[in-house]
Amino acid sequence: MNSPTQLLQRLLGRLPPVPDEREYSVDELAQAGETTVRNVRAYQDKGLLPPPERRGRVGVYRGEHLARLRLIGQLLERGYTIASIRELFDAWEKGQGLAHVLGLDEAIRGTAQPEAVATLGFDELQAIFGEALDDEIIDRSTELELLEFAGDHLRVNSPRLFAAGVQLHQAGLPLPALLDELIAIRGHVEQLSTGIVQLIVANLVNPLLTSSLPRVDELEGLSRQIHALRPLVEQVVEAELARALPLVAERELSGRVQQLLEGFLQPVRPTAD
């Protein structure tokens, strides 16, 4: 069985269609596609159907035109508008992913607005971090996309993350260690996100993409489901983080305190005269 992505690729003509060397006039194409010449020309005008090969004053259509024409008919039957079909085709031809093509990426990302980017002058950055700031720290920060050069200033892509880093550094944590930990955290979060998204795809998305594209109402229902799941997933992650932090803190701190106590309780050896 084709995967959902392969299915959509085939439906949208991104994979080689079943070989069809026949040539069609516009009347023959309309008849084979169970539509009208008027519709064929309208789909061409709206950019849904590629133009035919011109041979003098005659337009010659081929199998890929028929495949696309039939797909347009299937999508219309499933409730898609001409505008949404055009958007679907444009997105796929630009190489955008399946989630974007089906309009599911926004549901997965959520409706929250992205952070407003902030800016800092180099002198302001130096004033915040003092001698701890050097070229290596700046280079690593730009590689991690925390900072971005923008003319005579720096762009701060996530002010919340930057503010947290500033406060952690002011509490005594060195900048290189903070950047190392950020890399580790991102790896863990991406692994966690992969598992969650794969769970959603396997149980909600794939069942809709078996042999044909889902109807508009099915996609809308799926989008609502994913929107409802996102805050629940965040709630689970937050609850588990709240559970784990004190456990790890107790383990790490109690071990260190025990070492200190053992050191204090060691009998004092008499010094030689």
HUVENMO-V145113 format. One record per pair of residues at least 12 apart in sequence whose ideal C-beta (glycine too) atoms are under 6 Angstrom apart, sorted by sequence separation. I is the first residue (numbers start at 1). J is the second residue. If there is no record, write none. Layout:
i=I j=J
i=I j=J
//
This chain:
i=145 j=157
i=88 j=101
i=165 j=178
i=26 j=40
i=204 j=222
i=49 j=68
i=204 j=225
i=48 j=72
i=43 j=72
i=29 j=61
i=121 j=153
i=26 j=59
i=33 j=66
i=32 j=66
i=119 j=153
i=120 j=154
i=33 j=69
i=119 j=155
i=120 j=156
i=23 j=60
i=24 j=61
i=33 j=70
i=196 j=233
i=48 j=86
i=117 j=155
i=118 j=156
i=137 j=175
i=140 j=179
i=117 j=157
i=118 j=159
i=20 j=63
i=115 j=158
i=132 j=175
i=115 j=159
i=17 j=63
i=17 j=64
i=17 j=67
i=13 j=64
i=13 j=67
i=13 j=68
i=11 j=71
i=12 j=92
i=5 j=98
i=107 j=223
i=108 j=226
i=107 j=226
i=107 j=227
i=110 j=230
i=79 j=215
i=80 j=216
i=78 j=215
i=79 j=216
i=4 j=206
i=7 j=209
i=4 j=209
//
